[in-house]
Amino acid sequence: MRAAALLSRVGALLLTVLAVHAAAFLLARAARGGPFDQERETRPELRRALEQHYHLDEPLAAQYARSLWNLAHGDFGPSLRYRGVSVGEILAQSLPLSLALGAAALLFALLCGVPAGLWAATQRRRAPDTLVLLLTTLLLAVPSFVLAAAAVLAFSFTLGWLPPAGTGSPAHLILPCLCLGLPVAAQIARLTRSGALEILHSDAVRAARAKGLPRARLLRRHVLRPALVPVVAFLGPAAAGLLTGSLVIEQVFALPGLGAHFVQAALNRDYTLALGATVTYTLLLGLCTLAADLLLARLDPRTEALS
């Protein structure tokens, strides 16, 4: 890959982060209500003191300039609802949990989706292919909160195998990982199946099959790599979504991840925390997409991923 093209993509990512930061800042200020509206019996002088302390009494342009200066220094400022705690501290506590959950869900999705897609492609129009298509359709159609509720009911309350919510041990992450990874695994299986079907009908595969090449070696040498091209293209935004955690999944399983804090920040009008979570998600999305493009160009040199 050319260094100039890579630098261009990095520059575009930085401009995207700045644009998202500006849009999120303006939208947060345009929403009705404020961070101190839920304070009970707040005296006017106390409200004014709080607004002055957090610089909310300044003109909007001055507030944006201050926020932009903090962003340039990697600091989103203090949280407006969690007194005495900075947004950076909240992100540092919540992001590792979301990243661990997302990485486990992504690995689970790949380990399940790719073999299932290859199996369905080699058994086209047979019972295994129909079974994979039905299961993937069901997983993509069922909302995540319904899937999570069914998993808790089955594995926690009925069988008693796994804890229903919270943190404290690796077992607490099994159900969230499954619920987060299964829909992605279904999409990966469908993409792998489509890519493998196209390759299986190519002249190169027919020639290798005519030479008596075993099926396992045939799939590994001639089918797997090109079949992964659409999967890798899908993995960029999918990985970013998984690594930052699902808003619904973290809420259902009471996980203090980035998604849960983002929801609470929106409800509480915590401008700085909502802005920090939004920028963090945008940066992760851009980095994951860039990594997926690099891997896509490696799998298929004809793809000008960085153009």
PEZIGI-V651452 format. One line per field, one symbol per residue. phi: phi as a letter, one per 30 degrees, with the letter a starting at -180 (. if undefined). burial: + if it has 16 or more other ideal C-beta (glycine too) atoms within 10 Angstrom, else -. Layout:
phi=???
burial=???
This chain:
phi=.dddddddddddddddddddedddddddddddibdcddddhddedddddddddcidddedddddddddddddcibcidddccdibddddddddcdedddddddddddddddcddddddddddceicedddddddddddddddddddddddddddccdddidbddaibkaeddcddeddddddddddddddddddddddddcddddddddddidedddddddccdddddeddddddeddddddddidddddddchcdcddddddddddchdeddddddddddddddddddddddddddddbdddddcd
burial=--------+---+---+--++--++--+-----+++-------------++--+-+------++--+--++----+++++++---+++-++--++-++++++-+++-+++-+++-+++++++------+--+--++--+----+--++--++--+------+++-------++++++++++++++++++++++-+++-++----+--+---------++--+++-+++++++++++-++++++++++++++++-++++++++++++-+++++++++++++++++++++++-++-+++-++----++-
